[in-house]
Amino acid sequence: MRRGSVKHILATLVLLLPAGALADHELENRDLRNGRALYAVHCASCHGAKLEGQPNWRRPGKDGIRPAPPHDETGHTWHHDNQYLFDYTKLGGKALFEARGLPEIASGMPAPAEELTDDGIWDILAYIRSIWPDRIRRIQATTNPRHKR
């Protein structure tokens, strides 16, 4: 069997895992209406009302900062685990990268307004996830560490 075939088979098996076996608890039973409303107030001005992001989001501007990426399935949000998405949203890009020892990474993501609570951030993330196709949700769920039930 070719090496590439083994990778393809493993990737397929990961997608077939039952969703309950994957860790996604932080985003379960969230208030999606609240998440959508908070997204409209705190996120849509940069990431788009339809989560479409800014044009040319993959290319940094003259300041070295990339435009806001889409949060739909065309972006890379779903490539990250829940905790990373939460931390990035709560701290903002600059503080997150400094905390991780990567101060040289430029980010235009601001820290949220003080009135945005932790529950509000989780609601926003759950709303974003709710618009992804099932296939993308299953893939993103595999990035999260397992939790005890």
KOLDRENKOL-321615 format. One record per atom (N, C-alpha, C, O): atom name; x, y, z; residue in one letter. Coordinates in nm, 2 decimals. Example, Ala and Ser with C-alpha at 12.3 -4.5 7.8 and 13.67 -1.06 7.14 Angstrom:
<sites>
("N", (1.32, -0.57, 0.78), "A")
("CA", (1.23, -0.45, 0.78), "A")
("C", (1.32, -0.33, 0.78), "A")
("O", (1.42, -0.33, 0.85), "A")
("N", (1.28, -0.22, 0.71), "S")
("CA", (1.37, -0.11, 0.71), "S")
("C", (1.29, 0.00, 0.79), "S")
("O", (1.34, 0.11, 0.80), "S")
</sites>
This chain:
<sites>
("N", (0.08, -0.12, 0.00), "M")
("CA", (0.00, 0.00, 0.00), "M")
("C", (0.09, 0.12, 0.00), "M")
("O", (0.19, 0.13, 0.07), "M")
("N", (0.06, 0.22, -0.08), "R")
("CA", (0.13, 0.34, -0.09), "R")
("C", (0.11, 0.43, 0.04), "R")
("O", (0.01, 0.42, 0.10), "R")
("N", (0.22, 0.50, 0.07), "R")
("CA", (0.21, 0.59, 0.19), "R")
("C", (0.10, 0.69, 0.19), "R")
("O", (0.03, 0.71, 0.29), "R")
("N", (0.07, 0.75, 0.07), "G")
("CA", (-0.03, 0.85, 0.06), "G")
("C", (-0.17, 0.78, 0.08), "G")
("O", (-0.26, 0.84, 0.13), "G")
("N", (-0.18, 0.65, 0.04), "S")
("CA", (-0.31, 0.58, 0.06), "S")
("C", (-0.34, 0.56, 0.21), "S")
("O", (-0.45, 0.57, 0.25), "S")
("N", (-0.24, 0.53, 0.29), "V")
("CA", (-0.25, 0.51, 0.43), "V")
("C", (-0.30, 0.64, 0.49), "V")
("O", (-0.39, 0.64, 0.58), "V")
("N", (-0.24, 0.76, 0.46), "K")
("CA", (-0.29, 0.89, 0.51), "K")
("C", (-0.43, 0.91, 0.47), "K")
("O", (-0.51, 0.96, 0.56), "K")
("N", (-0.47, 0.88, 0.35), "H")
("CA", (-0.61, 0.90, 0.31), "H")
("C", (-0.70, 0.81, 0.39), "H")
("O", (-0.81, 0.86, 0.43), "H")
("N", (-0.67, 0.69, 0.41), "I")
("CA", (-0.75, 0.60, 0.49), "I")
("C", (-0.77, 0.65, 0.63), "I")
("O", (-0.88, 0.65, 0.69), "I")
("N", (-0.65, 0.69, 0.69), "L")
("CA", (-0.66, 0.74, 0.83), "L")
("C", (-0.75, 0.87, 0.84), "L")
("O", (-0.83, 0.88, 0.93), "L")
("N", (-0.73, 0.96, 0.74), "A")
("CA", (-0.81, 1.08, 0.74), "A")
("C", (-0.96, 1.05, 0.73), "A")
("O", (-1.04, 1.11, 0.80), "A")
("N", (-0.99, 0.95, 0.65), "T")
("CA", (-1.13, 0.91, 0.63), "T")
("C", (-1.19, 0.85, 0.76), "T")
("O", (-1.30, 0.87, 0.80), "T")
("N", (-1.11, 0.76, 0.83), "L")
("CA", (-1.15, 0.71, 0.96), "L")
("C", (-1.18, 0.81, 1.06), "L")
("O", (-1.27, 0.80, 1.14), "L")
("N", (-1.10, 0.92, 1.07), "V")
("CA", (-1.12, 1.02, 1.16), "V")
("C", (-1.25, 1.09, 1.14), "V")
("O", (-1.32, 1.12, 1.23), "V")
("N", (-1.29, 1.11, 1.01), "L")
("CA", (-1.42, 1.17, 0.98), "L")
("C", (-1.54, 1.08, 1.02), "L")
("O", (-1.65, 1.13, 1.03), "L")
("N", (-1.51, 0.95, 1.03), "L")
("CA", (-1.62, 0.86, 1.06), "L")
("C", (-1.64, 0.83, 1.21), "L")
("O", (-1.74, 0.77, 1.25), "L")
("N", (-1.55, 0.89, 1.29), "L")
("CA", (-1.57, 0.88, 1.44), "L")
("C", (-1.70, 0.93, 1.48), "L")
("O", (-1.74, 1.04, 1.43), "L")
("N", (-1.77, 0.87, 1.58), "P")
("CA", (-1.89, 0.93, 1.62), "P")
("C", (-1.86, 1.07, 1.69), "P")
("O", (-1.77, 1.08, 1.76), "P")
("N", (-1.95, 1.16, 1.66), "A")
("CA", (-1.93, 1.30, 1.71), "A")
("C", (-1.92, 1.30, 1.86), "A")
("O", (-1.85, 1.39, 1.92), "A")
("N", (-1.99, 1.22, 1.93), "G")
("CA", (-1.99, 1.22, 2.08), "G")
("C", (-1.86, 1.18, 2.14), "G")
("O", (-1.83, 1.22, 2.25), "G")
("N", (-1.77, 1.11, 2.06), "A")
("CA", (-1.64, 1.07, 2.11), "A")
("C", (-1.54, 1.19, 2.10), "A")
("O", (-1.43, 1.18, 2.16), "A")
("N", (-1.58, 1.29, 2.04), "L")
("CA", (-1.49, 1.41, 2.02), "L")
("C", (-1.52, 1.51, 2.12), "L")
("O", (-1.63, 1.52, 2.17), "L")
("N", (-1.42, 1.59, 2.15), "A")
("CA", (-1.44, 1.69, 2.25), "A")
("C", (-1.49, 1.82, 2.19), "A")
("O", (-1.41, 1.89, 2.12), "A")
("N", (-1.60, 1.86, 2.23), "D")
("CA", (-1.66, 1.98, 2.18), "D")
("C", (-1.75, 2.05, 2.28), "D")
("O", (-1.83, 2.13, 2.25), "D")
("N", (-1.73, 2.01, 2.41), "H")
("CA", (-1.82, 2.05, 2.51), "H")
("C", (-1.84, 2.20, 2.53), "H")
("O", (-1.95, 2.25, 2.57), "H")
("N", (-1.73, 2.28, 2.51), "E")
("CA", (-1.74, 2.42, 2.54), "E")
("C", (-1.85, 2.49, 2.45), "E")
("O", (-1.90, 2.59, 2.48), "E")
("N", (-1.87, 2.43, 2.33), "L")
("CA", (-1.97, 2.49, 2.24), "L")
("C", (-2.10, 2.42, 2.24), "L")
("O", (-2.19, 2.46, 2.16), "L")
("N", (-2.12, 2.33, 2.32), "E")
("CA", (-2.25, 2.26, 2.33), "E")
("C", (-2.35, 2.34, 2.42), "E")
("O", (-2.31, 2.40, 2.52), "E")
("N", (-2.48, 2.34, 2.38), "N")
("CA", (-2.58, 2.40, 2.46), "N")
("C", (-2.56, 2.55, 2.48), "N")
("O", (-2.59, 2.60, 2.59), "N")
("N", (-2.51, 2.61, 2.38), "R")
("CA", (-2.48, 2.76, 2.39), "R")
("C", (-2.60, 2.83, 2.33), "R")
("O", (-2.69, 2.78, 2.26), "R")
("N", (-2.61, 2.96, 2.36), "D")
("CA", (-2.72, 3.05, 2.31), "D")
("C", (-2.68, 3.10, 2.18), "D")
("O", (-2.61, 3.20, 2.17), "D")
("N", (-2.72, 3.04, 2.07), "L")
("CA", (-2.69, 3.08, 1.94), "L")
("C", (-2.75, 3.21, 1.90), "L")
("O", (-2.68, 3.29, 1.82), "L")
("N", (-2.86, 3.24, 1.95), "R")
("CA", (-2.92, 3.38, 1.92), "R")
("C", (-2.84, 3.49, 1.98), "R")
("O", (-2.81, 3.59, 1.92), "R")
("N", (-2.79, 3.46, 2.10), "N")
("CA", (-2.71, 3.56, 2.17), "N")
("C", (-2.57, 3.57, 2.09), "N")
("O", (-2.52, 3.68, 2.07), "N")
("N", (-2.52, 3.45, 2.05), "G")
("CA", (-2.39, 3.45, 1.98), "G")
("C", (-2.40, 3.53, 1.85), "G")
("O", (-2.31, 3.60, 1.82), "G")
("N", (-2.51, 3.51, 1.78), "R")
("CA", (-2.53, 3.59, 1.65), "R")
("C", (-2.54, 3.74, 1.68), "R")
("O", (-2.49, 3.82, 1.60), "R")
("N", (-2.62, 3.77, 1.78), "A")
("CA", (-2.63, 3.92, 1.82), "A")
("C", (-2.50, 3.98, 1.86), "A")
("O", (-2.46, 4.09, 1.81), "A")
("N", (-2.42, 3.91, 1.94), "L")
("CA", (-2.29, 3.95, 1.98), "L")
("C", (-2.19, 3.96, 1.87), "L")
("O", (-2.11, 4.05, 1.86), "L")
("N", (-2.20, 3.86, 1.78), "Y")
("CA", (-2.11, 3.86, 1.66), "Y")
("C", (-2.14, 3.99, 1.58), "Y")
("O", (-2.05, 4.06, 1.53), "Y")
("N", (-2.27, 4.02, 1.56), "A")
("CA", (-2.31, 4.14, 1.48), "A")
("C", (-2.25, 4.27, 1.54), "A")
("O", (-2.21, 4.36, 1.47), "A")
("N", (-2.25, 4.28, 1.67), "V")
("CA", (-2.20, 4.40, 1.74), "V")
("C", (-2.04, 4.40, 1.75), "V")
("O", (-1.98, 4.50, 1.72), "V")
("N", (-1.98, 4.29, 1.78), "H")
("CA", (-1.84, 4.29, 1.81), "H")
("C", (-1.75, 4.23, 1.70), "H")
("O", (-1.63, 4.26, 1.70), "H")
("N", (-1.80, 4.16, 1.60), "C")
("CA", (-1.71, 4.09, 1.50), "C")
("C", (-1.74, 4.13, 1.36), "C")
("O", (-1.65, 4.13, 1.27), "C")
("N", (-1.87, 4.15, 1.32), "A")
("CA", (-1.91, 4.17, 1.18), "A")
("C", (-1.84, 4.28, 1.11), "A")
("O", (-1.82, 4.28, 0.99), "A")
("N", (-1.81, 4.39, 1.18), "S")
("CA", (-1.75, 4.50, 1.12), "S")
("C", (-1.61, 4.47, 1.05), "S")
("O", (-1.58, 4.53, 0.95), "S")
("N", (-1.54, 4.37, 1.10), "C")
("CA", (-1.42, 4.32, 1.04), "C")
("C", (-1.44, 4.19, 0.97), "C")
("O", (-1.39, 4.18, 0.85), "C")
("N", (-1.51, 4.10, 1.03), "H")
("CA", (-1.51, 3.96, 0.97), "H")
("C", (-1.63, 3.94, 0.88), "H")
("O", (-1.65, 3.84, 0.82), "H")
("N", (-1.72, 4.05, 0.86), "G")
("CA", (-1.83, 4.04, 0.77), "G")
("C", (-1.96, 3.99, 0.83), "G")
("O", (-1.96, 3.90, 0.92), "G")
("N", (-2.07, 4.05, 0.79), "A")
("CA", (-2.20, 4.01, 0.84), "A")
("C", (-2.23, 3.87, 0.81), "A")
("O", (-2.31, 3.80, 0.89), "A")
("N", (-2.18, 3.81, 0.70), "K")
("CA", (-2.20, 3.68, 0.66), "K")
("C", (-2.08, 3.59, 0.69), "K")
("O", (-2.06, 3.48, 0.63), "K")
("N", (-1.99, 3.64, 0.78), "L")
("CA", (-1.87, 3.57, 0.82), "L")
("C", (-1.77, 3.55, 0.70), "L")
("O", (-1.69, 3.46, 0.70), "L")
("N", (-1.78, 3.64, 0.60), "E")
("CA", (-1.70, 3.63, 0.48), "E")
("C", (-1.56, 3.68, 0.49), "E")
("O", (-1.48, 3.66, 0.40), "E")
("N", (-1.53, 3.76, 0.59), "G")
("CA", (-1.40, 3.81, 0.61), "G")
("C", (-1.37, 3.93, 0.51), "G")
("O", (-1.46, 3.97, 0.44), "G")
("N", (-1.25, 3.98, 0.52), "Q")
("CA", (-1.21, 4.09, 0.43), "Q")
("C", (-1.14, 4.04, 0.31), "Q")
("O", (-1.09, 3.93, 0.31), "Q")
("N", (-1.15, 4.12, 0.20), "P")
("CA", (-1.08, 4.08, 0.08), "P")
("C", (-0.93, 4.06, 0.10), "P")
("O", (-0.87, 4.13, 0.18), "P")
("N", (-0.87, 3.97, 0.02), "N")
("CA", (-0.73, 3.94, 0.03), "N")
("C", (-0.68, 3.91, 0.17), "N")
("O", (-0.57, 3.95, 0.21), "N")
("N", (-0.76, 3.84, 0.25), "W")
("CA", (-0.72, 3.81, 0.39), "W")
("C", (-0.60, 3.73, 0.41), "W")
("O", (-0.54, 3.72, 0.52), "W")
("N", (-0.55, 3.66, 0.30), "R")
("CA", (-0.43, 3.58, 0.31), "R")
("C", (-0.30, 3.66, 0.29), "R")
("O", (-0.19, 3.61, 0.32), "R")
("N", (-0.32, 3.78, 0.25), "R")
("CA", (-0.20, 3.86, 0.22), "R")
("C", (-0.18, 3.97, 0.32), "R")
("O", (-0.28, 4.05, 0.34), "R")
("N", (-0.07, 3.98, 0.39), "P")
("CA", (-0.05, 4.09, 0.48), "P")
("C", (-0.04, 4.23, 0.41), "P")
("O", (0.00, 4.24, 0.30), "P")
("N", (-0.09, 4.33, 0.48), "G")
("CA", (-0.08, 4.46, 0.43), "G")
("C", (0.06, 4.52, 0.45), "G")
("O", (0.15, 4.45, 0.49), "G")
("N", (0.08, 4.64, 0.42), "K")
("CA", (0.21, 4.71, 0.43), "K")
("C", (0.26, 4.71, 0.57), "K")
("O", (0.38, 4.71, 0.60), "K")
("N", (0.16, 4.70, 0.67), "D")
("CA", (0.20, 4.70, 0.81), "D")
("C", (0.23, 4.56, 0.86), "D")
("O", (0.27, 4.54, 0.98), "D")
("N", (0.22, 4.46, 0.77), "G")
("CA", (0.25, 4.32, 0.81), "G")
("C", (0.13, 4.25, 0.87), "G")
("O", (0.14, 4.13, 0.90), "G")
("N", (0.02, 4.32, 0.88), "I")
("CA", (-0.10, 4.26, 0.94), "I")
("C", (-0.19, 4.21, 0.83), "I")
("O", (-0.22, 4.28, 0.73), "I")
("N", (-0.24, 4.09, 0.84), "R")
("CA", (-0.34, 4.03, 0.75), "R")
("C", (-0.48, 4.09, 0.77), "R")
("O", (-0.51, 4.11, 0.89), "R")
("N", (-0.56, 4.11, 0.67), "P")
("CA", (-0.70, 4.15, 0.69), "P")
("C", (-0.77, 4.04, 0.77), "P")
("O", (-0.72, 3.92, 0.78), "P")
("N", (-0.89, 4.07, 0.82), "A")
("CA", (-0.96, 3.98, 0.90), "A")
("C", (-1.01, 3.86, 0.81), "A")
("O", (-1.07, 3.88, 0.70), "A")
("N", (-0.98, 3.74, 0.86), "P")
("CA", (-1.02, 3.62, 0.78), "P")
("C", (-1.17, 3.59, 0.79), "P")
("O", (-1.24, 3.64, 0.88), "P")
("N", (-1.22, 3.51, 0.69), "P")
("CA", (-1.36, 3.47, 0.71), "P")
("C", (-1.37, 3.36, 0.82), "P")
("O", (-1.28, 3.29, 0.85), "P")
("N", (-1.49, 3.36, 0.88), "H")
("CA", (-1.52, 3.25, 0.98), "H")
("C", (-1.61, 3.15, 0.92), "H")
("O", (-1.64, 3.05, 1.00), "H")
("N", (-1.64, 3.15, 0.80), "D")
("CA", (-1.72, 3.05, 0.74), "D")
("C", (-1.62, 2.93, 0.70), "D")
("O", (-1.50, 2.94, 0.73), "D")
("N", (-1.67, 2.84, 0.62), "E")
("CA", (-1.59, 2.72, 0.59), "E")
("C", (-1.47, 2.75, 0.49), "E")
("O", (-1.38, 2.67, 0.47), "E")
("N", (-1.47, 2.87, 0.43), "T")
("CA", (-1.36, 2.91, 0.34), "T")
("C", (-1.24, 2.96, 0.41), "T")
("O", (-1.13, 2.98, 0.35), "T")
("N", (-1.25, 2.99, 0.54), "G")
("CA", (-1.14, 3.05, 0.62), "G")
("C", (-1.07, 2.94, 0.69), "G")
("O", (-1.08, 2.82, 0.66), "G")
("N", (-0.99, 2.98, 0.79), "H")
("CA", (-0.91, 2.88, 0.87), "H")
("C", (-0.96, 2.87, 1.01), "H")
("O", (-0.89, 2.80, 1.09), "H")
("N", (-1.06, 2.94, 1.05), "T")
("CA", (-1.11, 2.93, 1.19), "T")
("C", (-1.13, 2.79, 1.24), "T")
("O", (-1.09, 2.75, 1.35), "T")
("N", (-1.19, 2.71, 1.15), "W")
("CA", (-1.22, 2.57, 1.19), "W")
("C", (-1.10, 2.48, 1.20), "W")
("O", (-1.11, 2.37, 1.24), "W")
("N", (-0.98, 2.53, 1.16), "H")
("CA", (-0.86, 2.45, 1.18), "H")
("C", (-0.80, 2.46, 1.32), "H")
("O", (-0.71, 2.39, 1.35), "H")
("N", (-0.86, 2.54, 1.40), "H")
("CA", (-0.81, 2.56, 1.54), "H")
("C", (-0.91, 2.50, 1.64), "H")
("O", (-1.03, 2.49, 1.62), "H")
("N", (-0.85, 2.46, 1.76), "D")
("CA", (-0.93, 2.41, 1.87), "D")
("C", (-1.01, 2.52, 1.94), "D")
("O", (-0.98, 2.63, 1.93), "D")
("N", (-1.11, 2.47, 2.01), "N")
("CA", (-1.20, 2.57, 2.08), "N")
("C", (-1.13, 2.66, 2.18), "N")
("O", (-1.15, 2.78, 2.18), "N")
("N", (-1.03, 2.61, 2.26), "Q")
("CA", (-0.96, 2.69, 2.35), "Q")
("C", (-0.88, 2.79, 2.29), "Q")
("O", (-0.87, 2.91, 2.33), "Q")
("N", (-0.81, 2.76, 2.18), "Y")
("CA", (-0.73, 2.86, 2.10), "Y")
("C", (-0.82, 2.97, 2.05), "Y")
("O", (-0.79, 3.09, 2.06), "Y")
("N", (-0.94, 2.93, 1.99), "L")
("CA", (-1.03, 3.03, 1.94), "L")
("C", (-1.08, 3.12, 2.05), "L")
("O", (-1.09, 3.25, 2.04), "L")
("N", (-1.11, 3.06, 2.17), "F")
("CA", (-1.15, 3.14, 2.28), "F")
("C", (-1.04, 3.24, 2.33), "F")
("O", (-1.07, 3.36, 2.34), "F")
("N", (-0.92, 3.19, 2.35), "D")
("CA", (-0.81, 3.27, 2.39), "D")
("C", (-0.78, 3.38, 2.30), "D")
("O", (-0.76, 3.50, 2.34), "D")
("N", (-0.78, 3.35, 2.17), "Y")
("CA", (-0.75, 3.45, 2.06), "Y")
("C", (-0.86, 3.56, 2.07), "Y")
("O", (-0.83, 3.68, 2.05), "Y")
("N", (-0.98, 3.52, 2.09), "T")
("CA", (-1.09, 3.62, 2.10), "T")
("C", (-1.09, 3.70, 2.23), "T")
("O", (-1.10, 3.82, 2.22), "T")
("N", (-1.06, 3.64, 2.34), "K")
("CA", (-1.06, 3.70, 2.47), "K")
("C", (-0.94, 3.80, 2.48), "K")
("O", (-0.96, 3.91, 2.53), "K")
("N", (-0.83, 3.75, 2.44), "L")
("CA", (-0.70, 3.83, 2.46), "L")
("C", (-0.67, 3.93, 2.35), "L")
("O", (-0.61, 4.03, 2.37), "L")
("N", (-0.72, 3.90, 2.23), "G")
("CA", (-0.68, 3.97, 2.11), "G")
("C", (-0.55, 3.91, 2.06), "G")
("O", (-0.48, 3.84, 2.14), "G")
("N", (-0.51, 3.93, 1.93), "G")
("CA", (-0.40, 3.87, 1.87), "G")
("C", (-0.26, 3.90, 1.94), "G")
("O", (-0.18, 3.82, 1.97), "G")
("N", (-0.24, 4.03, 1.96), "K")
("CA", (-0.11, 4.08, 2.02), "K")
("C", (-0.08, 4.01, 2.15), "K")
("O", (0.03, 3.95, 2.17), "K")
("N", (-0.18, 4.02, 2.24), "A")
("CA", (-0.16, 3.96, 2.38), "A")
("C", (-0.15, 3.80, 2.37), "A")
("O", (-0.07, 3.75, 2.44), "A")
("N", (-0.23, 3.74, 2.28), "L")
("CA", (-0.22, 3.60, 2.27), "L")
("C", (-0.08, 3.55, 2.23), "L")
("O", (-0.02, 3.46, 2.29), "L")
("N", (-0.03, 3.62, 2.12), "F")
("CA", (0.10, 3.58, 2.07), "F")
("C", (0.21, 3.61, 2.17), "F")
("O", (0.31, 3.53, 2.18), "F")
("N", (0.20, 3.72, 2.24), "E")
("CA", (0.30, 3.75, 2.34), "E")
("C", (0.30, 3.65, 2.45), "E")
("O", (0.40, 3.60, 2.50), "E")
("N", (0.18, 3.61, 2.49), "A")
("CA", (0.17, 3.51, 2.60), "A")
("C", (0.22, 3.37, 2.56), "A")
("O", (0.27, 3.29, 2.64), "A")
("N", (0.22, 3.34, 2.43), "R")
("CA", (0.28, 3.22, 2.37), "R")
("C", (0.42, 3.23, 2.33), "R")
("O", (0.48, 3.14, 2.27), "R")
("N", (0.48, 3.35, 2.36), "G")
("CA", (0.62, 3.36, 2.33), "G")
("C", (0.65, 3.40, 2.19), "G")
("O", (0.76, 3.37, 2.14), "G")
("N", (0.55, 3.45, 2.12), "L")
("CA", (0.57, 3.48, 1.98), "L")
("C", (0.53, 3.63, 1.95), "L")
("O", (0.45, 3.66, 1.87), "L")
("N", (0.60, 3.72, 2.02), "P")
("CA", (0.57, 3.86, 2.00), "P")
("C", (0.59, 3.92, 1.86), "P")
("O", (0.54, 4.03, 1.83), "P")
("N", (0.67, 3.85, 1.78), "E")
("CA", (0.70, 3.90, 1.65), "E")
("C", (0.58, 3.88, 1.55), "E")
("O", (0.58, 3.93, 1.44), "E")
("N", (0.48, 3.80, 1.59), "I")
("CA", (0.37, 3.78, 1.50), "I")
("C", (0.27, 3.90, 1.51), "I")
("O", (0.23, 3.93, 1.62), "I")
("N", (0.25, 3.96, 1.40), "A")
("CA", (0.16, 4.08, 1.39), "A")
("C", (0.01, 4.03, 1.38), "A")
("O", (-0.01, 3.94, 1.30), "A")
("N", (-0.08, 4.09, 1.45), "S")
("CA", (-0.22, 4.06, 1.44), "S")
("C", (-0.30, 4.18, 1.46), "S")
("O", (-0.27, 4.27, 1.54), "S")
("N", (-0.40, 4.19, 1.37), "G")
("CA", (-0.49, 4.31, 1.39), "G")
("C", (-0.61, 4.28, 1.48), "G")
("O", (-0.70, 4.36, 1.49), "G")
("N", (-0.62, 4.16, 1.53), "M")
("CA", (-0.73, 4.12, 1.62), "M")
("C", (-0.72, 4.19, 1.75), "M")
("O", (-0.63, 4.17, 1.83), "M")
("N", (-0.82, 4.28, 1.78), "P")
("CA", (-0.82, 4.35, 1.91), "P")
("C", (-0.87, 4.27, 2.02), "P")
("O", (-0.95, 4.17, 1.99), "P")
("N", (-0.84, 4.30, 2.14), "A")
("CA", (-0.91, 4.24, 2.25), "A")
("C", (-1.05, 4.29, 2.25), "A")
("O", (-1.08, 4.40, 2.21), "A")
("N", (-1.15, 4.21, 2.29), "P")
("CA", (-1.29, 4.26, 2.29), "P")
("C", (-1.32, 4.37, 2.39), "P")
("O", (-1.24, 4.39, 2.48), "P")
("N", (-1.43, 4.43, 2.37), "A")
("CA", (-1.48, 4.53, 2.46), "A")
("C", (-1.50, 4.46, 2.60), "A")
("O", (-1.53, 4.34, 2.61), "A")
("N", (-1.49, 4.54, 2.71), "E")
("CA", (-1.50, 4.48, 2.84), "E")
("C", (-1.64, 4.41, 2.87), "E")
("O", (-1.65, 4.32, 2.95), "E")
("N", (-1.74, 4.46, 2.80), "E")
("CA", (-1.87, 4.40, 2.83), "E")
("C", (-1.89, 4.27, 2.77), "E")
("O", (-2.00, 4.20, 2.79), "E")
("N", (-1.80, 4.22, 2.69), "L")
("CA", (-1.81, 4.09, 2.63), "L")
("C", (-1.76, 3.98, 2.73), "L")
("O", (-1.64, 3.98, 2.76), "L")
("N", (-1.85, 3.90, 2.79), "T")
("CA", (-1.81, 3.81, 2.89), "T")
("C", (-1.76, 3.68, 2.83), "T")
("O", (-1.76, 3.66, 2.71), "T")
("N", (-1.70, 3.59, 2.91), "D")
("CA", (-1.66, 3.46, 2.87), "D")
("C", (-1.77, 3.38, 2.80), "D")
("O", (-1.75, 3.32, 2.70), "D")
("N", (-1.89, 3.38, 2.87), "D")
("CA", (-2.00, 3.31, 2.81), "D")
("C", (-2.04, 3.37, 2.68), "D")
("O", (-2.08, 3.30, 2.58), "D")
("N", (-2.03, 3.51, 2.66), "G")
("CA", (-2.06, 3.57, 2.54), "G")
("C", (-1.96, 3.53, 2.43), "G")
("O", (-2.00, 3.50, 2.32), "G")
("N", (-1.84, 3.51, 2.46), "I")
("CA", (-1.74, 3.46, 2.37), "I")
("C", (-1.77, 3.32, 2.32), "I")
("O", (-1.77, 3.29, 2.20), "I")
("N", (-1.80, 3.24, 2.42), "W")
("CA", (-1.84, 3.10, 2.38), "W")
("C", (-1.96, 3.10, 2.30), "W")
("O", (-1.97, 3.02, 2.20), "W")
("N", (-2.06, 3.18, 2.33), "D")
("CA", (-2.18, 3.19, 2.24), "D")
("C", (-2.15, 3.23, 2.10), "D")
("O", (-2.20, 3.18, 2.00), "D")
("N", (-2.06, 3.33, 2.08), "I")
("CA", (-2.01, 3.37, 1.95), "I")
("C", (-1.95, 3.26, 1.88), "I")
("O", (-1.98, 3.23, 1.76), "I")
("N", (-1.86, 3.19, 1.94), "L")
("CA", (-1.79, 3.07, 1.88), "L")
("C", (-1.89, 2.96, 1.84), "L")
("O", (-1.87, 2.90, 1.74), "L")
("N", (-1.99, 2.94, 1.93), "A")
("CA", (-2.09, 2.84, 1.89), "A")
("C", (-2.17, 2.88, 1.77), "A")
("O", (-2.20, 2.80, 1.69), "A")
("N", (-2.20, 3.01, 1.77), "Y")
("CA", (-2.27, 3.06, 1.65), "Y")
("C", (-2.19, 3.04, 1.52), "Y")
("O", (-2.24, 3.00, 1.42), "Y")
("N", (-2.06, 3.08, 1.53), "I")
("CA", (-1.98, 3.06, 1.41), "I")
("C", (-1.98, 2.92, 1.37), "I")
("O", (-1.99, 2.89, 1.25), "I")
("N", (-1.96, 2.83, 1.46), "R")
("CA", (-1.95, 2.69, 1.43), "R")
("C", (-2.09, 2.64, 1.37), "R")
("O", (-2.09, 2.55, 1.29), "R")
("N", (-2.20, 2.70, 1.42), "S")
("CA", (-2.33, 2.65, 1.37), "S")
("C", (-2.35, 2.67, 1.22), "S")
("O", (-2.44, 2.61, 1.16), "S")
("N", (-2.27, 2.76, 1.16), "I")
("CA", (-2.30, 2.79, 1.02), "I")
("C", (-2.21, 2.70, 0.93), "I")
("O", (-2.22, 2.69, 0.81), "I")
("N", (-2.11, 2.63, 0.99), "W")
("CA", (-2.02, 2.54, 0.91), "W")
("C", (-2.10, 2.42, 0.87), "W")
("O", (-2.19, 2.37, 0.94), "W")
("N", (-2.07, 2.36, 0.75), "P")
("CA", (-2.13, 2.23, 0.71), "P")
("C", (-2.09, 2.12, 0.81), "P")
("O", (-1.98, 2.14, 0.88), "P")
("N", (-2.17, 2.02, 0.82), "D")
("CA", (-2.14, 1.91, 0.92), "D")
("C", (-2.00, 1.86, 0.90), "D")
("O", (-1.94, 1.83, 1.00), "D")
("N", (-1.96, 1.84, 0.78), "R")
("CA", (-1.82, 1.78, 0.76), "R")
("C", (-1.71, 1.87, 0.82), "R")
("O", (-1.62, 1.81, 0.88), "R")
("N", (-1.73, 2.00, 0.81), "I")
("CA", (-1.63, 2.09, 0.87), "I")
("C", (-1.64, 2.09, 1.02), "I")
("O", (-1.54, 2.09, 1.09), "I")
("N", (-1.76, 2.08, 1.07), "R")
("CA", (-1.78, 2.07, 1.22), "R")
("C", (-1.71, 1.94, 1.28), "R")
("O", (-1.65, 1.95, 1.38), "R")
("N", (-1.73, 1.83, 1.20), "R")
("CA", (-1.67, 1.71, 1.25), "R")
("C", (-1.51, 1.72, 1.25), "R")
("O", (-1.45, 1.67, 1.34), "R")
("N", (-1.46, 1.78, 1.14), "I")
("CA", (-1.31, 1.79, 1.14), "I")
("C", (-1.26, 1.88, 1.25), "I")
("O", (-1.17, 1.85, 1.32), "I")
("N", (-1.33, 2.00, 1.27), "Q")
("CA", (-1.29, 2.09, 1.38), "Q")
("C", (-1.30, 2.02, 1.51), "Q")
("O", (-1.21, 2.05, 1.60), "Q")
("N", (-1.40, 1.94, 1.54), "A")
("CA", (-1.41, 1.87, 1.67), "A")
("C", (-1.29, 1.79, 1.70), "A")
("O", (-1.26, 1.76, 1.81), "A")
("N", (-1.23, 1.73, 1.60), "T")
("CA", (-1.11, 1.65, 1.62), "T")
("C", (-0.99, 1.72, 1.67), "T")
("O", (-0.89, 1.66, 1.72), "T")
("N", (-0.99, 1.86, 1.66), "T")
("CA", (-0.88, 1.94, 1.71), "T")
("C", (-0.89, 1.96, 1.86), "T")
("O", (-0.79, 2.01, 1.92), "T")
("N", (-1.00, 1.93, 1.92), "N")
("CA", (-1.02, 1.96, 2.06), "N")
("C", (-0.98, 1.84, 2.15), "N")
("O", (-1.01, 1.72, 2.11), "N")
("N", (-0.91, 1.86, 2.26), "P")
("CA", (-0.88, 1.75, 2.35), "P")
("C", (-1.01, 1.69, 2.41), "P")
("O", (-1.11, 1.76, 2.42), "P")
("N", (-1.00, 1.56, 2.43), "R")
("CA", (-1.12, 1.49, 2.49), "R")
("C", (-1.15, 1.53, 2.63), "R")
("O", (-1.06, 1.57, 2.70), "R")
("N", (-1.27, 1.53, 2.67), "H")
("CA", (-1.32, 1.57, 2.80), "H")
("C", (-1.38, 1.44, 2.86), "H")
("O", (-1.43, 1.36, 2.79), "H")
("N", (-1.38, 1.44, 2.99), "K")
("CA", (-1.45, 1.33, 3.06), "K")
("C", (-1.60, 1.37, 3.06), "K")
("O", (-1.63, 1.49, 3.08), "K")
("N", (-1.68, 1.27, 3.04), "R")
("CA", (-1.83, 1.30, 3.04), "R")
("C", (-1.88, 1.27, 3.18), "R")
("O", (-2.00, 1.29, 3.20), "R")
</sites>
